[in-house]
Amino acid sequence: MRIELKRMIDRTLAMDNGPLAAILQVAVGTLDQRIAQPQSHIEEKEEPRSISAMICRNVRVDGRRTSVKLEGEYWQVLEAMAFETGGSLDRLCDAARRDYPYRSLASALRVYALAMLSQAAAPPSFFPAEGSDSGSKRSGRKRQTA
């Protein structure tokens, strides 16, 4: 391969000493370096990222069409929330915008989803009914001493 590149350079220089010749000279120089030190040019494969790909979707917020880019997991959670409430993804976006007006829409949706999930997963003692004193009482677990 190096010999073929060298022949191309020689032919190019005979016809024109322009940018093509310079490009071919750089290619031959790079090839020479790789032949001299093959280990230095072996690319290490990156470990696969655990972060999921960002997905962009169009939604309507306050009657305006906009696009939002979120991780796939957040879209799954938001779609499940919309299904469970019988609403639409657009309504959830509206609610997130109302609850978190000073954030970007993507950030508002992430925080909204987290708040809804934590509220659904929290034990009842964390969210007492209005008018009850159960919020001030400690849980029934006894403290272990060493």
N, C-alpha and C positions, 0 to 999 in steps of 0.2 A: 504494500500500500504506500509506504514511504517513497519507493522508487517511482511509482506512478505520479504522486504529488510533485516530486522533484522534476519529472519530465514536463508536467503541466506548467510548473513555474518557469522552466527554461523556455518553453514555447511561448508563454505569455510575455516574458521579458523580451524575447526576440520581436514580438509584434508590438507590444506597448508596455511601458513601464508605469502603469497606472495603479489604481486601487486594487484591482484584481490580483496583481502580482504581490502586493503587500499582504493581502488576505491569505494567499497561498503560502507565503513565507511564514506567517504566523502559524498556520496549520501545520506546516512541516516542523517548526520549532516545538510546538505543543506535542506533536507525535514523537519527536526525538526525546522529549522529557519523559513521556509516558513509557517509552521503550527502556530508557535508562533507569527509571525508578517506578516500576509497575505498582508497587504496594502503596506509594504515596497518592495514587490517583484512584484507588478503589473506593467507591462510595459506600459508606455504611448505611444500611437501611435504618430509617427511623422507626422507633417503636410506634405501633398504631396508637392513635390518640383515643383517650377514653371520652373525650368531649364529642358530643354528637354534632352532626352538621346543622347549620342554621337553615331554617326554612322560612321563606318569605311568603306571606299571604296578604291578600287584599281583604280589608274589613271596612265596615262603616261605623264611624264614631261621630255622634251628634249629626247624623245625616250626611256626613262627608266621607267619601271614599279615601282610604289611606292604606299604605302597606306597612306591615310590621314583620320584623325578622326576629324569630325566636328559635330556641333549640326544639328539636322534635318532641322531646319529653314534655315540654311545657304545652305544646299544641295538643298532645294526647290528653293531658290533664284538663286543659280548658274545654276540649270537645266533650270529655266525659262529664264535666260540670254542667255544660250547656244541656247535654242530654238528660242528666238527672233532674235538672230544674225545669225541663220542658221548654227552655228558651233557645236562643240562637247564640252563635259565637259573637255576633254583632252586639247583642244585648249585654253579654259579659264584658265586652270591650267598653261599652258605655258605662257600665257599673264601675269598672276599674278606673276609668278616666274620672268619674265623679268622686270616687274614694281617694284617689291619689292624683289630684290635678296638677301638682307641681313637679311631676316626674315625666320622663319620656314615656310614650305609650308602651314600649317594650318593657321598660322597668316597672311601670304600673301593673302590667299584666303579670309579670313574674311575682311581684309582691302580693297582688290580689290572689293569685293561685296559691301561693304559700300560706297566706292568711286563711283562706277557705279550707285548705287541707289541714292546717294545724288546728283550726276550730273543729273540724269534723273528727280529728283523731284524738283530741284532748279528752282526758277523763272528765266526767261531769262536775267534779269538785272545782275544776278550774273555771267553769262557766256557770255560776249559780243562777238560779231563777231569780227574777226581780223580786225584791221584798223579803228574801230569805237571808238568814244569817250564816248559811253554810259556807260562804266565801271566807269568813273569818276563822273558821274552825280548821284545825289541822286534820290531816288524813288519819285514819284509824291505826296506821302502822306504829308499832312500838319501836323506839330507838334502841339499837343494839349497843351495848357497852363492852369494851374489851377487858 
